[in-house]
């Protein structure tokens, strides 16, 4: 869980880090972090970071199309081979219709 939070913070701050590195190498004299950030376009960096973070969440999100009624079969060792985990789709059992008298 902490890895996911750190990745999201990294992608959110990535445009700001690139901006700071660009200013550090573009200017011949490094004035420090404070003056650099005071001149930074923080709103644009915020929007770019948010877009990058949302984009990475969408690209790297896992999409599983399993039903909640599917049966999970964990990985197992069969005949010396590792069988990967999978789910088995079992149709939902229909309840018998009862009529009220």
C-alpha positions in Angstrom: 0.0 0.0 0.0 2.8 2.4 0.9 4.4 1.7 -2.5 1.2 2.9 -4.3 1.1 6.1 -2.3 4.8 6.8 -2.9 4.3 6.2 -6.7 1.4 8.6 -6.8 3.3 11.3 -4.9 6.3 10.8 -7.3 4.2 11.2 -10.4 2.4 14.2 -8.9 5.7 15.9 -8.1 7.5 14.8 -11.3 6.7 18.0 -13.3 8.0 20.2 -10.4 11.2 18.1 -10.1 11.8 18.4 -13.8 11.2 22.2 -13.6 13.7 22.5 -10.7 16.3 20.4 -12.6 15.8 22.4 -15.7 16.2 25.8 -13.9 19.3 24.4 -12.1 21.0 23.5 -15.3 19.7 26.3 -17.4 20.9 29.1 -15.2 24.6 29.2 -14.6 24.1 30.3 -11.0 21.9 28.2 -8.7 20.1 30.7 -6.5 18.6 28.0 -4.2 15.4 26.2 -4.0 13.4 29.0 -2.4 13.9 31.6 -5.1 13.4 29.0 -7.8 10.1 27.8 -6.4 8.9 31.4 -5.8 9.3 32.1 -9.5 7.8 28.7 -10.6 4.4 28.5 -12.3 3.0 26.4 -9.5 -0.6 26.2 -10.8 0.6 24.8 -14.2 2.9 22.4 -12.4 0.0 21.3 -10.1 -2.3 20.7 -13.1 0.5 18.8 -15.0 1.2 16.7 -12.0 -2.4 15.9 -11.4 -2.9 15.0 -15.0 0.2 12.8 -15.0 -0.9 11.1 -11.8 -4.4 10.4 -13.1 -3.0 9.2 -16.4 -0.6 6.7 -14.7 -3.5 5.5 -12.4 -5.6 4.8 -15.5 -2.8 3.2 -17.5 -1.5 1.0 -14.7 -4.7 0.1 -13.1 -5.6 -3.6 -13.2 -8.8 -4.5 -14.9 -10.2 -7.9 -14.0 -13.5 -8.9 -15.3 -14.3 -11.5 -12.7 -17.7 -11.7 -11.2 -18.0 -11.6 -7.4 -19.6 -15.1 -7.7 -16.5 -16.6 -9.3 -14.5 -19.2 -7.4 -10.8 -18.3 -6.9 -8.4 -21.2 -7.3 -4.9 -20.4 -5.8 -1.7 -21.4 -7.5 -0.7 -25.0 -7.0 2.0 -27.5 -7.8 0.7 -30.3 -10.0 3.0 -32.9 -11.4 6.1 -30.7 -10.7 4.6 -27.8 -12.6 3.4 -24.6 -11.1 -0.2 -23.9 -12.2 -1.0 -20.2 -12.0 -3.9 -18.9 -9.9 -7.2 -18.4 -11.8 -10.8 -18.1 -11.2 -13.6 -20.3 -12.3 -16.9 -18.8 -13.5 -19.8 -20.6 -12.0 -23.2 -19.4 -13.0 -25.2 -18.1 -10.1 -27.7 -20.6 -8.8 -31.2 -19.5 -9.4 -33.5 -19.7 -6.4 -36.5 -21.8 -6.9 -39.7 -19.8 -7.5 -42.1 -20.2 -4.6 -45.6 -19.1 -5.1 -47.7 -17.7 -2.3 -51.1 -19.3 -1.8 
